[in-house]
Amino acid sequence: SNIVTSLVVAVIILVVSFVGYFILKNLFFSKLKDYLIIRSIGTSKKAIKRIIRVELTVLTFIALIIIAILLILNEQSFNYLPKVFRFYEWNDWIALFLIIVMINQIIAYRLSRMIFKHSVVSALKGVER
């Protein structure tokens, strides 16, 4: 039973991460021009990567807080979703949180690498189309 539950949670984490990656990628490309302008004024690669990492981390924390609030409300008053909190202990939630943060950092790394593949001028021309 615990193995099946762990497998289900792992599959859910993978699916949510996959969907989250595409959402963050679309968000990233909507802000690509801003990042390219920051790059064109001489900001270092390290600083731009840090900006992207912090921005994605903040968005992830906001999403996690909203999800936690909705799950708590569901536990207390609504019955639309199964009761989630009682099935897991605190160490499970902490492990899940750390996995999400780790996946977030991998996504931030992959997206930040995209900025430096082309020159600023050619990349800005591509964004304007």
Secondary structure, DSSP 8 states (H G I E B T S, - for coil): -HHHHHHHHHHHHHHHHHHHHHHHHHHHHHTHHHHHHHHHTT--HHHHHHHHHHHHHHHHHHHHHHHHHHHHHHHHT--SS---GGGS-HHHHHHHHHHHHHHHHHHHHHHHHHHTSS-HHHHHHHHH-
